[in-house]
Structure formats: structure tokens, C-alpha cells
């Protein structure tokens, strides 16, 4: 587990978990606050990219007539499960990379 302290004075794993708490909003805030900890910045970028992408998908899905609401409910349930998984992995100190989004987040941190 990561034990270094971040700009917030919290351990890296706790700060990385906070990157997911409010989705893209908390990710953006942590990107502005945390300049040095690459673990935290990776999770912040992944949060921003994941949840902004999810917002776009949700808007697209709800525009479908008849089944849009049902599809969006299923999508939201999956998104909540992903949200919990990402927070658990960050808290465990893992650099858990989602397909595609995780690669982009990693490039941003380099």
C-alpha cells in the first residue's frame, strides 16, 4: 500500500480514492491540488475521463425513444458498480487501469 503523503496531507491511497468520490468533479479538483504524486494524478485523470465519458454515454442512451430510460438504468447500475470497484482498488493502493481510459490517464501522468 502507498504510504506517502499528498498535498492534502493524506496518504496517497486515501487521496486517490477521493478522486472518484464525486466523479469527474473530484478528479478535476485533485488534478488542480496535487501536482507531485503520480499515483493520485493517475486516478484523478482516470476519474475525469471515465465519468465524463459516462455522462456522454448516458446522454446518448437517454435520447433513444422507448427503451432509453431502461437502457440508462442498466448503464447507471453498471456505472455504480464500476465506481465502487475503482474506489476499492485505489484505496488498496492499486494502479488499476481501465481499458483505453487507463492508458490515456497513464500518458497524462508521464
Steps between C-alpha positions, in 0.01 A plus 500: 500500500615850425595689816631831365316819591340721239447874479183452706704339779325167448654168397514449123248217501242708687548800270480275191173360631367853541562553128199276432260612775329773297593366158661739255457796736720355774748384235535853362539646849777255584676568170511866600616431857737205465797574275759243613342165592474301176281234661240759598525680166448172312179427691384861465548487121329162479207636701462806277519302177275217621222709645493764225480216250224340704307827500519515121388138465213559741383804303518301178318197641215705648436652157385160371124487476307235697794308651726793587397516864539125549839498329612795710391325821707194409794721403475690827497178703816386323658839550432492875667157519801636308513806728517279810764274340719798410481639853583162655798451267632852566463456875689168477787691338455337158557681173198328345475601136176496309527407132576799277427763769774365727756526219407861435517579873842337521630708206375818669695418815832436324 
